Amino acid sequence: MTKAHLLPELEQIEQIISALPGTVRTQVLGHSPIAPNDPNSASFPIYKLSFGNPDPQAPCLGIIGGVHG
């Protein structure tokens, strides 16, 4: 079973990243293991997506999302 089957939202995020190479800046902040107690467990990337002006003095809007369950 692929990660996309376990978490289809991950595939959607990665499609957005691929579709907007000049518009979105991406950074992988870390990884979340599927089985935290298993050091050999696969993990999901934690993405940071940034859009717009990178100037820290520019006005901004933050949209934060997460998956719970």
HUDA-V532770 format. One record per residue. N is the residue number from 1. RES is the residue in one letter. PHI is phi in whole degrees, 0 to 359 (NA if undefined). OMEGA is omega in degrees with one decimal (* if undefined). Layout:
n->N res->RES phi->PHI omega->OMEGA
n->N res->RES phi->PHI omega->OMEGA
//
This chain:
n->1 res->M phi->NA omega->-178.7
n->2 res->T phi->275 omega->177.6
n->3 res->K phi->298 omega->179.6
n->4 res->A phi->297 omega->177.0
n->5 res->H phi->289 omega->178.8
n->6 res->L phi->284 omega->-176.7
n->7 res->L phi->217 omega->-176.6
n->8 res->P phi->299 omega->178.4
n->9 res->E phi->297 omega->177.9
n->10 res->L phi->297 omega->177.7
n->11 res->E phi->297 omega->178.3
n->12 res->Q phi->297 omega->178.6
n->13 res->I phi->298 omega->-178.7
n->14 res->E phi->292 omega->174.2
n->15 res->Q phi->292 omega->176.9
n->16 res->I phi->298 omega->179.1
n->17 res->I phi->301 omega->-179.2
n->18 res->S phi->292 omega->-176.2
n->19 res->A phi->282 omega->-174.3
n->20 res->L phi->234 omega->-173.4
n->21 res->P phi->298 omega->-179.7
n->22 res->G phi->265 omega->-174.6
n->23 res->T phi->256 omega->-175.9
n->24 res->V phi->251 omega->173.2
n->25 res->R phi->258 omega->-176.8
n->26 res->T phi->239 omega->175.4
n->27 res->Q phi->211 omega->173.8
n->28 res->V phi->269 omega->-176.6
n->29 res->L phi->279 omega->-179.1
n->30 res->G phi->172 omega->179.2
n->31 res->H phi->223 omega->177.6
n->32 res->S phi->248 omega->-177.9
n->33 res->P phi->291 omega->176.9
n->34 res->I phi->292 omega->177.7
n->35 res->A phi->237 omega->-173.7
n->36 res->P phi->305 omega->-178.0
n->37 res->N phi->272 omega->-179.2
n->38 res->D phi->248 omega->-177.6
n->39 res->P phi->297 omega->179.2
n->40 res->N phi->263 omega->-177.6
n->41 res->S phi->292 omega->171.5
n->42 res->A phi->294 omega->-179.2
n->43 res->S phi->220 omega->176.7
n->44 res->F phi->259 omega->175.8
n->45 res->P phi->287 omega->173.3
n->46 res->I phi->254 omega->-174.7
n->47 res->Y phi->268 omega->166.9
n->48 res->K phi->246 omega->177.5
n->49 res->L phi->248 omega->180.0
n->50 res->S phi->237 omega->178.8
n->51 res->F phi->235 omega->171.6
n->52 res->G phi->85 omega->-174.0
n->53 res->N phi->288 omega->179.8
n->54 res->P phi->280 omega->-179.3
n->55 res->D phi->296 omega->-178.2
n->56 res->P phi->295 omega->178.8
n->57 res->Q phi->271 omega->-178.7
n->58 res->A phi->283 omega->175.5
n->59 res->P phi->298 omega->-178.1
n->60 res->C phi->214 omega->174.3
n->61 res->L phi->227 omega->178.9
n->62 res->G phi->258 omega->175.3
n->63 res->I phi->235 omega->-176.8
n->64 res->I phi->244 omega->179.4
n->65 res->G phi->229 omega->178.6
n->66 res->G phi->204 omega->177.6
n->67 res->V phi->242 omega->-179.4
n->68 res->H phi->236 omega->174.0
n->69 res->G phi->149 omega->*
//
